[in-house]
Amino acid sequence: MILFNLLTLSAPRAHAVTHLVLTERLATDVFVDEAIANHRLLSDGRVGTEPLYRVLFLTKALLYRRIEQLLQEQFPGNDFRIYATPVTQVNEAEAERVRRLCLA
């Protein structure tokens, strides 16, 4: 299992990704962190901030590439930053929910 993380500067895209992942049965629950501060170094050396939206969900590791391809198809030219964190332990009820996710 993995914790799939997607970062975007767009609230509408974050919500569209959430809808897509759920309706494609790639996750059972999706969480969106709304407008967290993204601090970054600007080209002039100053530190700037901008709102960032994080979409995260638990899924099967085997679905990572499928999700990545689906996002590229549905959101061409997106600003997404995507990464996954391995999940080594999870309670049995959550593990069973993830096991039932679609692989077709």
N, C-alpha and C positions, 0 to 999 in steps of 0.2 A: 504494500500500500504506500501511497505517497500523499503528501499535502501539496496540492497544486496551488501555486501563487501566481496571480496576474496583477500587474501594476499598470495603471493607465491615468492619464491626465483628464479623461473625459468621464463624467458621471453617466451620461446616456449610454456610452459604450460599456461601462461597468455593469449597468443594469441589463443591457442587451446580452452580454456574455452570460450573466446569471440565468436569464431566461433560456438561452440556447443550451447551456450545460444541463439544466434540469429537464427540458423537454426532450433532449436527445438521450436522456437516462444515463448520463456520464457521472452523475453524483446524485445523492439523495437530499443533501442540504448544501446550500452555498451561502457564504457569509461575505458581506461587503463592508469594509471599513470606509466610512465616508469622510472625504476631505482631510486626510492626514497630511501633515506638513512635510513636503519634500524639500530638503535643504540641499543646494548644490552650488558648486563653484562656478561663477559666471566667467566669461571670456576676459572681462576686465579685472579679474581678481577679487571682486566682491562676492559675498555669499548671498545668494537669492533663495527665496522660497516660492513654492507654488503648490496648489492643492493636488493631492494624489489620491487615487481611489484604489483600494486593494480588494481583489476578489479571491477568495480562498475556499477550497473544498477538499475533502478526503475522497480519493478515488483509487482505482487499481493502477498499479505501475504500468501494466500492459496497455492502458488506455492513453498514456501520455502522448505518444506520437499521433494518435487519432485526434485527440483534442487539439493539439498544435496545428495539424493540417486543417481541421474544421475552422479554427479561428482565422487562419490565413485566407481560407475561401470566403468566409462570411464578412471579414473585416480587412479587405486589402488596404495596404498603406497605413496600417494602424501604428500606434505609438507604444504597443504593449511591451512590457518587460515580463518575461515568463521564466519561472524556475520551479523546481519541485524539491521537496524535502522528504527523505525516506521516513516512513513511520514504522517503527519496529514493534511497538506495543499498542494495543487498543483493546477496550473491553469487548466481551463476546457479542453483546447486542449490536454494537456499531460494526464489528467485523462481519457479522451476518448480513447487515444492510449493504455493506460494500461488496460482499461476495455476489449479491444478486444483481449488480449492475450489468448493463448490456455490454457484450463483447462482439456482437455481430456487426 
